[in-house]
Amino acid sequence: MAKPFYFVIQSWMLEDMKLSLSEAAVYAYIHGLTNSKELEQPGWHGSVRRLATVLHTSPSTMNDIINRLKSKAYIRIVNGLILSNINRELAPKTPTVRNSDTNLPPLGDRESI
């Protein structure tokens, strides 16, 4: 059985890179695989069809997303591997959001919700 793997859509992927949610999901998945310190060989090793299956979309939609990410130079394909062009160390740091930064009530203040 494969090791569990999770990926996170970071705010910088949406705000700085201006990705749609579907582009961000695909990019976050590939970015996570590219920058994983646990993998012998980083990146996506399967076909676009398999990637579409893993991320629950159609192969044609996945092809479109991959092509858009390639055209924006956010991913590259090397010897059949799909890799992120942004290294973990170069990715913008996600700022910590404090309650004062939002219009949300403080945690536990159920009366004002």
N, CA, C and O atoms as a GROMACS GRO file, in nm:
protein
  452
    1MET      N    1   0.084  -0.118   0.000
    1MET     CA    2   0.000   0.000   0.000
    1MET      C    3   0.089   0.125   0.000
    1MET      O    4   0.190   0.129   0.071
    2ALA      N    5   0.053   0.223  -0.078
    2ALA     CA    6   0.129   0.348  -0.086
    2ALA      C    7   0.115   0.428   0.043
    2ALA      O    8   0.014   0.419   0.113
    3LYS      N    9   0.220   0.505   0.073
    3LYS     CA   10   0.214   0.592   0.190
    3LYS      C   11   0.106   0.697   0.169
    3LYS      O   12   0.085   0.743   0.057
    4PRO      N   13   0.036   0.735   0.276
    4PRO     CA   14  -0.063   0.843   0.262
    4PRO      C   15   0.005   0.973   0.218
    4PRO      O   16   0.117   1.003   0.260
    5PHE      N   17  -0.062   1.047   0.135
    5PHE     CA   18  -0.008   1.173   0.085
    5PHE      C   19  -0.119   1.275   0.086
    5PHE      O   20  -0.231   1.248   0.042
    6TYR      N   21  -0.089   1.392   0.136
    6TYR     CA   22  -0.188   1.499   0.131
    6TYR      C   23  -0.121   1.621   0.068
    6TYR      O   24   0.002   1.633   0.068
    7PHE      N   25  -0.202   1.709   0.017
    7PHE     CA   26  -0.149   1.832  -0.042
    7PHE      C   27  -0.236   1.948   0.004
    7PHE      O   28  -0.353   1.931   0.038
    8VAL      N   29  -0.175   2.065   0.005
    8VAL     CA   30  -0.242   2.184   0.056
    8VAL      C   31  -0.242   2.291  -0.053
    8VAL      O   32  -0.138   2.320  -0.112
    9ILE      N   33  -0.358   2.348  -0.077
    9ILE     CA   34  -0.364   2.464  -0.167
    9ILE      C   35  -0.332   2.586  -0.081
    9ILE      O   36  -0.411   2.628   0.003
   10GLN      N   37  -0.213   2.641  -0.104
   10GLN     CA   38  -0.167   2.756  -0.027
   10GLN      C   39  -0.231   2.885  -0.082
   10GLN      O   40  -0.264   2.893  -0.200
   11SER      N   41  -0.248   2.983   0.004
   11SER     CA   42  -0.309   3.109  -0.040
   11SER      C   43  -0.226   3.176  -0.150
   11SER      O   44  -0.283   3.240  -0.238
   12TRP      N   45  -0.093   3.161  -0.146
   12TRP     CA   46  -0.009   3.224  -0.250
   12TRP      C   47  -0.034   3.163  -0.387
   12TRP      O   48  -0.009   3.229  -0.488
   13MET      N   49  -0.082   3.040  -0.393
   13MET     CA   50  -0.112   2.977  -0.522
   13MET      C   51  -0.232   3.045  -0.586
   13MET      O   52  -0.240   3.056  -0.708
   14LEU      N   53  -0.325   3.090  -0.504
   14LEU     CA   54  -0.444   3.158  -0.555
   14LEU      C   55  -0.419   3.308  -0.574
   14LEU      O   56  -0.456   3.365  -0.676
   15GLU      N   57  -0.356   3.370  -0.475
   15GLU     CA   58  -0.340   3.515  -0.478
   15GLU      C   59  -0.222   3.561  -0.564
   15GLU      O   60  -0.239   3.647  -0.651
   16ASP      N   61  -0.104   3.505  -0.541
   16ASP     CA   62   0.016   3.550  -0.614
   16ASP      C   63   0.023   3.491  -0.754
   16ASP      O   64   0.059   3.561  -0.850
   17MET      N   65  -0.010   3.364  -0.767
   17MET     CA   66   0.000   3.298  -0.896
   17MET      C   67  -0.125   3.317  -0.980
   17MET      O   68  -0.124   3.290  -1.100
   18LYS      N   69  -0.234   3.364  -0.918
   18LYS     CA   70  -0.361   3.390  -0.987
   18LYS      C   71  -0.417   3.263  -1.054
   18LYS      O   72  -0.466   3.269  -1.166
   19LEU      N   73  -0.409   3.150  -0.984
   19LEU     CA   74  -0.461   3.025  -1.037
   19LEU      C   75  -0.608   3.010  -1.003
   19LEU      O   76  -0.654   3.056  -0.898
   20SER      N   77  -0.682   2.947  -1.093
   20SER     CA   78  -0.820   2.909  -1.061
   20SER      C   79  -0.812   2.797  -0.957
   20SER      O   80  -0.705   2.743  -0.933
   21LEU      N   81  -0.924   2.764  -0.897
   21LEU     CA   82  -0.924   2.660  -0.795
   21LEU      C   83  -0.881   2.525  -0.854
   21LEU      O   84  -0.806   2.451  -0.791
   22SER      N   85  -0.929   2.494  -0.973
   22SER     CA   86  -0.890   2.366  -1.035
   22SER      C   87  -0.741   2.365  -1.070
   22SER      O   88  -0.674   2.264  -1.050
   23GLU      N   89  -0.689   2.477  -1.122
   23GLU     CA   90  -0.546   2.486  -1.150
   23GLU      C   91  -0.465   2.475  -1.020
   23GLU      O   92  -0.362   2.408  -1.016
   24ALA      N   93  -0.513   2.541  -0.915
   24ALA     CA   94  -0.443   2.538  -0.787
   24ALA      C   95  -0.441   2.397  -0.728
   24ALA      O   96  -0.340   2.356  -0.671
   25ALA      N   97  -0.550   2.323  -0.742
   25ALA     CA   98  -0.554   2.186  -0.691
   25ALA      C   99  -0.452   2.098  -0.762
   25ALA      O  100  -0.378   2.023  -0.698
   26VAL      N  101  -0.447   2.107  -0.893
   26VAL     CA  102  -0.350   2.028  -0.971
   26VAL      C  103  -0.208   2.074  -0.938
   26VAL      O  104  -0.119   1.992  -0.917
   27TYR      N  105  -0.188   2.205  -0.936
   27TYR     CA  106  -0.055   2.257  -0.905
   27TYR      C  107  -0.010   2.216  -0.765
   27TYR      O  108   0.105   2.176  -0.746
   28ALA      N  109  -0.099   2.226  -0.666
   28ALA     CA  110  -0.064   2.191  -0.528
   28ALA      C  111  -0.026   2.043  -0.519
   28ALA      O  112   0.068   2.008  -0.448
   29TYR      N  113  -0.097   1.959  -0.589
   29TYR     CA  114  -0.066   1.815  -0.589
   29TYR      C  115   0.073   1.791  -0.648
   29TYR      O  116   0.154   1.720  -0.589
   30ILE      N  117   0.100   1.849  -0.764
   30ILE     CA  118   0.230   1.831  -0.829
   30ILE      C  119   0.340   1.896  -0.747
   30ILE      O  120   0.448   1.839  -0.732
   31HIS      N  121   0.313   2.015  -0.694
   31HIS     CA  122   0.410   2.086  -0.610
   31HIS      C  123   0.447   2.002  -0.487
   31HIS      O  124   0.564   1.994  -0.450
   32GLY      N  125   0.347   1.941  -0.425
   32GLY     CA  126   0.371   1.855  -0.309
   32GLY      C  127   0.457   1.736  -0.344
   32GLY      O  128   0.547   1.700  -0.268
   33LEU      N  129   0.432   1.673  -0.458
   33LEU     CA  130   0.512   1.559  -0.501
   33LEU      C  131   0.653   1.602  -0.539
   33LEU      O  132   0.749   1.530  -0.511
   34THR      N  133   0.667   1.718  -0.603
   34THR     CA  134   0.798   1.767  -0.645
   34THR      C  135   0.886   1.800  -0.525
   34THR      O  136   1.006   1.775  -0.528
   35ASN      N  137   0.826   1.854  -0.421
   35ASN     CA  138   0.904   1.901  -0.306
   35ASN      C  139   0.903   1.804  -0.188
   35ASN      O  140   0.952   1.838  -0.080
   36SER      N  141   0.849   1.684  -0.208
   36SER     CA  142   0.846   1.586  -0.100
   36SER      C  143   0.988   1.538  -0.071
   36SER      O  144   1.061   1.500  -0.162
   37LYS      N  145   1.025   1.538   0.055
   37LYS     CA  146   1.157   1.490   0.094
   37LYS      C  147   1.156   1.339   0.116
   37LYS      O  148   1.260   1.279   0.140
   38GLU      N  149   1.038   1.276   0.107
   38GLU     CA  150   1.027   1.133   0.130
   38GLU      C  151   1.034   1.051   0.001
   38GLU      O  152   1.053   0.930   0.006
   39LEU      N  153   1.020   1.116  -0.114
   39LEU     CA  154   1.021   1.043  -0.241
   39LEU      C  155   1.162   1.031  -0.296
   39LEU      O  156   1.241   1.126  -0.290
   40GLU      N  157   1.194   0.912  -0.350
   40GLU     CA  158   1.324   0.894  -0.414
   40GLU      C  159   1.334   0.982  -0.537
   40GLU      O  160   1.434   1.051  -0.558
   41GLN      N  161   1.231   0.980  -0.618
   41GLN     CA  162   1.227   1.060  -0.740
   41GLN      C  163   1.104   1.150  -0.732
   41GLN      O  164   0.991   1.100  -0.734
   42PRO      N  165   1.124   1.281  -0.722
   42PRO     CA  166   1.010   1.373  -0.705
   42PRO      C  167   0.929   1.388  -0.833
   42PRO      O  168   0.973   1.352  -0.942
   43GLY      N  169   0.809   1.443  -0.816
   43GLY     CA  170   0.724   1.473  -0.931
   43GLY      C  171   0.617   1.368  -0.955
   43GLY      O  172   0.614   1.264  -0.888
   44TRP      N  173   0.529   1.396  -1.052
   44TRP     CA  174   0.424   1.303  -1.091
   44TRP      C  175   0.480   1.208  -1.194
   44TRP      O  176   0.532   1.252  -1.297
   45HIS      N  177   0.471   1.077  -1.167
   45HIS     CA  178   0.532   0.974  -1.252
   45HIS      C  179   0.432   0.907  -1.346
   45HIS      O  180   0.472   0.830  -1.433
   46GLY      N  181   0.305   0.935  -1.331
   46GLY     CA  182   0.204   0.866  -1.410
   46GLY      C  183   0.160   0.946  -1.531
   46GLY      O  184   0.216   1.051  -1.562
   47SER      N  185   0.061   0.893  -1.597
   47SER     CA  186   0.006   0.960  -1.715
   47SER      C  187  -0.089   1.072  -1.672
   47SER      O  188  -0.130   1.080  -1.556
   48VAL      N  189  -0.123   1.157  -1.767
   48VAL     CA  190  -0.221   1.262  -1.743
   48VAL      C  191  -0.356   1.197  -1.713
   48VAL      O  192  -0.432   1.248  -1.630
   49ARG      N  193  -0.387   1.086  -1.779
   49ARG     CA  194  -0.512   1.014  -1.754
   49ARG      C  195  -0.517   0.966  -1.608
   49ARG      O  196  -0.621   0.977  -1.544
   50ARG      N  197  -0.407   0.913  -1.557
   50ARG     CA  198  -0.404   0.866  -1.418
   50ARG      C  199  -0.415   0.984  -1.321
   50ARG      O  200  -0.484   0.974  -1.219
   51LEU      N  201  -0.348   1.095  -1.353
   51LEU     CA  202  -0.357   1.215  -1.270
   51LEU      C  203  -0.502   1.264  -1.264
   51LEU      O  204  -0.550   1.306  -1.159
   52ALA      N  205  -0.570   1.258  -1.377
   52ALA     CA  206  -0.712   1.296  -1.382
   52ALA      C  207  -0.794   1.206  -1.292
   52ALA      O  208  -0.884   1.253  -1.223
   53THR      N  209  -0.765   1.077  -1.293
   53THR     CA  210  -0.837   0.981  -1.208
   53THR      C  211  -0.813   1.012  -1.060
   53THR      O  212  -0.906   1.014  -0.981
   54VAL      N  213  -0.687   1.036  -1.025
   54VAL     CA  214  -0.651   1.064  -0.885
   54VAL      C  215  -0.722   1.189  -0.835
   54VAL      O  216  -0.768   1.193  -0.721
   55LEU      N  217  -0.729   1.293  -0.920
   55LEU     CA  218  -0.788   1.420  -0.880
   55LEU      C  219  -0.935   1.435  -0.923
   55LEU      O  220  -0.991   1.544  -0.917
   56HIS      N  221  -0.995   1.324  -0.966
   56HIS     CA  222  -1.139   1.317  -0.996
   56HIS      C  223  -1.186   1.420  -1.098
   56HIS      O  224  -1.279   1.497  -1.074
   57THR      N  225  -1.119   1.420  -1.212
   57THR     CA  226  -1.162   1.504  -1.324
   57THR      C  227  -1.144   1.426  -1.453
   57THR      O  228  -1.090   1.315  -1.451
   58SER      N  229  -1.189   1.480  -1.564
   58SER     CA  230  -1.176   1.409  -1.691
   58SER      C  231  -1.035   1.430  -1.748
   58SER      O  232  -0.969   1.529  -1.718
   59PRO      N  233  -0.989   1.334  -1.829
   59PRO     CA  234  -0.858   1.351  -1.892
   59PRO      C  235  -0.847   1.477  -1.978
   59PRO      O  236  -0.742   1.541  -1.981
   60SER      N  237  -0.956   1.514  -2.047
   60SER     CA  238  -0.949   1.635  -2.130
   60SER      C  239  -0.937   1.760  -2.044
   60SER      O  240  -0.862   1.852  -2.079
   61THR      N  241  -1.009   1.765  -1.932
   61THR     CA  242  -0.996   1.878  -1.840
   61THR      C  243  -0.855   1.883  -1.782
   61THR      O  244  -0.796   1.991  -1.771
   62MET      N  245  -0.802   1.767  -1.744
   62MET     CA  246  -0.666   1.762  -1.689
   62MET      C  247  -0.565   1.810  -1.792
   62MET      O  248  -0.472   1.884  -1.759
   63ASN      N  249  -0.582   1.767  -1.918
   63ASN     CA  250  -0.492   1.814  -2.024
   63ASN      C  251  -0.496   1.965  -2.035
   63ASN      O  252  -0.391   2.029  -2.047
   64ASP      N  253  -0.615   2.023  -2.031
   64ASP     CA  254  -0.629   2.168  -2.039
   64ASP      C  255  -0.558   2.236  -1.922
   64ASP      O  256  -0.487   2.336  -1.941
   65ILE      N  257  -0.576   2.183  -1.802
   65ILE     CA  258  -0.513   2.242  -1.684
   65ILE      C  259  -0.361   2.231  -1.694
   65ILE      O  260  -0.290   2.328  -1.667
   66ILE      N  261  -0.311   2.114  -1.732
   66ILE     CA  262  -0.166   2.095  -1.746
   66ILE      C  263  -0.111   2.193  -1.849
   66ILE      O  264  -0.006   2.254  -1.826
   67ASN      N  265  -0.180   2.208  -1.961
   67ASN     CA  266  -0.133   2.301  -2.065
   67ASN      C  267  -0.132   2.446  -2.016
   67ASN      O  268  -0.041   2.523  -2.048
   68ARG      N  269  -0.235   2.485  -1.938
   68ARG     CA  270  -0.237   2.621  -1.884
   68ARG      C  271  -0.123   2.642  -1.785
   68ARG      O  272  -0.057   2.747  -1.787
   69LEU      N  273  -0.098   2.544  -1.698
   69LEU     CA  274   0.012   2.556  -1.602
   69LEU      C  275   0.148   2.558  -1.672
   69LEU      O  276   0.239   2.630  -1.629
   70LYS      N  277   0.161   2.481  -1.780
   70LYS     CA  278   0.286   2.484  -1.859
   70LYS      C  279   0.304   2.619  -1.927
   70LYS      O  280   0.414   2.674  -1.928
   71SER      N  281   0.196   2.673  -1.984
   71SER     CA  282   0.206   2.801  -2.055
   71SER      C  283   0.241   2.915  -1.961
   71SER      O  284   0.302   3.014  -2.002
   72LYS      N  285   0.203   2.902  -1.832
   72LYS     CA  286   0.238   3.002  -1.732
   72LYS      C  287   0.375   2.974  -1.669
   72LYS      O  288   0.420   3.048  -1.582
   73ALA      N  289   0.439   2.867  -1.714
   73ALA     CA  290   0.572   2.824  -1.666
   73ALA      C  291   0.572   2.785  -1.518
   73ALA      O  292   0.674   2.800  -1.451
   74TYR      N  293   0.459   2.734  -1.467
   74TYR     CA  294   0.452   2.690  -1.328
   74TYR      C  295   0.489   2.543  -1.314
   74TYR      O  296   0.527   2.498  -1.206
   75ILE      N  297   0.479   2.467  -1.424
   75ILE     CA  298   0.522   2.328  -1.422
   75ILE      C  299   0.606   2.302  -1.547
   75ILE      O  300   0.603   2.379  -1.643
   76ARG      N  301   0.679   2.194  -1.543
   76ARG     CA  302   0.755   2.149  -1.660
   76ARG      C  303   0.747   1.997  -1.666
   76ARG      O  304   0.722   1.931  -1.566
   77ILE      N  305   0.768   1.943  -1.784
   77ILE     CA  306   0.768   1.798  -1.801
   77ILE      C  307   0.908   1.758  -1.844
   77ILE      O  308   0.959   1.804  -1.947
   78VAL      N  309   0.970   1.671  -1.764
   78VAL     CA  310   1.107   1.627  -1.789
   78VAL      C  311   1.109   1.476  -1.790
   78VAL      O  312   1.078   1.412  -1.689
   79ASN      N  313   1.145   1.417  -1.904
   79ASN     CA  314   1.151   1.271  -1.916
   79ASN      C  315   1.023   1.204  -1.867
   79ASN      O  316   1.028   1.101  -1.800
   80GLY      N  317   0.910   1.261  -1.900
   80GLY     CA  318   0.781   1.204  -1.863
   80GLY      C  319   0.733   1.237  -1.723
   80GLY      O  320   0.622   1.198  -1.685
   81LEU      N  321   0.814   1.309  -1.645
   81LEU     CA  322   0.773   1.350  -1.511
   81LEU      C  323   0.716   1.490  -1.516
   81LEU      O  324   0.770   1.577  -1.585
   82ILE      N  325   0.607   1.513  -1.443
   82ILE     CA  326   0.552   1.648  -1.431
   82ILE      C  327   0.606   1.705  -1.301
   82ILE      O  328   0.585   1.648  -1.195
   83LEU      N  329   0.676   1.818  -1.309
   83LEU     CA  330   0.741   1.880  -1.195
   83LEU      C  331   0.697   2.024  -1.176
   83LEU      O  332   0.665   2.093  -1.272
   84SER      N  333   0.694   2.067  -1.052
   84SER     CA  334   0.669   2.208  -1.019
   84SER      C  335   0.795   2.288  -1.048
   84SER      O  336   0.906   2.239  -1.027
   85ASN      N  337   0.779   2.409  -1.096
   85ASN     CA  338   0.894   2.497  -1.120
   85ASN      C  339   0.928   2.581  -0.999
   85ASN      O  340   1.025   2.657  -1.003
   86ILE      N  341   0.851   2.571  -0.892
   86ILE     CA  342   0.878   2.650  -0.773
   86ILE      C  343   0.924   2.558  -0.662
   86ILE      O  344   0.853   2.466  -0.623
   87ASN      N  345   1.044   2.584  -0.613
   87ASN     CA  346   1.104   2.506  -0.507
   87ASN      C  347   1.041   2.544  -0.374
   87ASN      O  348   1.002   2.660  -0.354
   88ARG      N  349   1.031   2.450  -0.282
   88ARG     CA  350   0.972   2.475  -0.150
   88ARG      C  351   1.038   2.595  -0.083
   88ARG      O  352   0.969   2.677  -0.022
   89GLU      N  353   1.169   2.607  -0.092
   89GLU     CA  354   1.239   2.716  -0.025
   89GLU      C  355   1.210   2.852  -0.090
   89GLU      O  356   1.223   2.956  -0.024
   90LEU      N  357   1.170   2.852  -0.216
   90LEU     CA  358   1.143   2.978  -0.286
   90LEU      C  359   0.997   3.021  -0.278
   90LEU      O  360   0.964   3.134  -0.312
   91ALA      N  361   0.912   2.931  -0.232
   91ALA     CA  362   0.769   2.964  -0.224
   91ALA      C  363   0.746   3.073  -0.120
   91ALA      O  364   0.810   3.073  -0.015
   92PRO      N  365   0.655   3.164  -0.149
   92PRO     CA  366   0.626   3.269  -0.049
   92PRO      C  367   0.578   3.207   0.081
   92PRO      O  368   0.510   3.105   0.081
   93LYS      N  369   0.613   3.269   0.189
   93LYS     CA  370   0.567   3.222   0.320
   93LYS      C  371   0.421   3.265   0.339
   93LYS      O  372   0.386   3.380   0.312
   94THR      N  373   0.339   3.173   0.384
   94THR     CA  374   0.199   3.205   0.408
   94THR      C  375   0.189   3.283   0.538
   94THR      O  376   0.232   3.234   0.642
   95PRO      N  377   0.133   3.403   0.534
   95PRO     CA  378   0.124   3.482   0.657
   95PRO      C  379   0.024   3.421   0.756
   95PRO      O  380  -0.074   3.357   0.716
   96THR      N  381   0.050   3.441   0.880
   96THR     CA  382  -0.042   3.397   0.984
   96THR      C  383  -0.157   3.495   0.991
   96THR      O  384  -0.136   3.616   0.996
   97VAL      N  385  -0.279   3.445   0.991
   97VAL     CA  386  -0.397   3.531   1.000
   97VAL      C  387  -0.437   3.539   1.146
   97VAL      O  388  -0.458   3.437   1.212
   98ARG      N  389  -0.447   3.660   1.196
   98ARG     CA  390  -0.491   3.682   1.333
   98ARG      C  391  -0.636   3.725   1.329
   98ARG      O  392  -0.684   3.775   1.227
   99ASN      N  393  -0.707   3.705   1.439
   99ASN     CA  394  -0.848   3.744   1.445
   99ASN      C  395  -0.866   3.892   1.412
   99ASN      O  396  -0.968   3.930   1.354
  100SER      N  397  -0.768   3.976   1.447
  100SER     CA  398  -0.781   4.119   1.419
  100SER      C  399  -0.769   4.149   1.270
  100SER      O  400  -0.806   4.258   1.226
  101ASP      N  401  -0.718   4.052   1.192
  101ASP     CA  402  -0.702   4.072   1.047
  101ASP      C  403  -0.830   4.042   0.970
  101ASP      O  404  -0.837   4.067   0.850
  102THR      N  405  -0.929   3.990   1.037
  102THR     CA  406  -1.051   3.948   0.967
  102THR      C  407  -1.173   4.010   1.033
  102THR      O  408  -1.163   4.077   1.136
  103ASN      N  409  -1.285   3.987   0.975
  103ASN     CA  410  -1.411   4.032   1.034
  103ASN      C  411  -1.476   3.923   1.118
  103ASN      O  412  -1.591   3.935   1.159
  104LEU      N  413  -1.400   3.814   1.145
  104LEU     CA  414  -1.455   3.703   1.220
  104LEU      C  415  -1.451   3.734   1.370
  104LEU      O  416  -1.360   3.802   1.417
  105PRO      N  417  -1.549   3.684   1.443
  105PRO     CA  418  -1.546   3.702   1.588
  105PRO      C  419  -1.436   3.616   1.647
  105PRO      O  420  -1.392   3.520   1.583
  106PRO      N  421  -1.389   3.646   1.768
  106PRO     CA  422  -1.287   3.564   1.832
  106PRO      C  423  -1.339   3.422   1.849
  106PRO      O  424  -1.460   3.400   1.863
  107LEU      N  425  -1.246   3.326   1.849
  107LEU     CA  426  -1.285   3.187   1.869
  107LEU      C  427  -1.358   3.172   2.002
  107LEU      O  428  -1.318   3.232   2.102
  108GLY      N  429  -1.461   3.094   2.004
  108GLY     CA  430  -1.536   3.068   2.124
  108GLY      C  431  -1.645   3.170   2.154
  108GLY      O  432  -1.723   3.151   2.247
  109ASP      N  433  -1.652   3.277   2.076
  109ASP     CA  434  -1.754   3.380   2.098
  109ASP      C  435  -1.876   3.344   2.013
  109ASP      O  436  -1.901   3.406   1.909
  110ARG      N  437  -1.951   3.246   2.058
  110ARG     CA  438  -2.063   3.196   1.980
  110ARG      C  439  -2.181   3.292   1.976
  110ARG      O  440  -2.264   3.285   1.886
  111GLU      N  441  -2.189   3.379   2.073
  111GLU     CA  442  -2.300   3.475   2.079
  111GLU      C  443  -2.298   3.569   1.959
  111GLU      O  444  -2.404   3.609   1.910
  112SER      N  445  -2.180   3.605   1.909
  112SER     CA  446  -2.173   3.705   1.803
  112SER      C  447  -2.174   3.643   1.665
  112SER      O  448  -2.164   3.715   1.565
  113ILE      N  449  -2.185   3.511   1.656
  113ILE     CA  450  -2.186   3.446   1.524
  113ILE      C  451  -2.324   3.457   1.464
  113ILE      O  452  -2.346   3.409   1.353
   0.00000   0.00000   0.00000
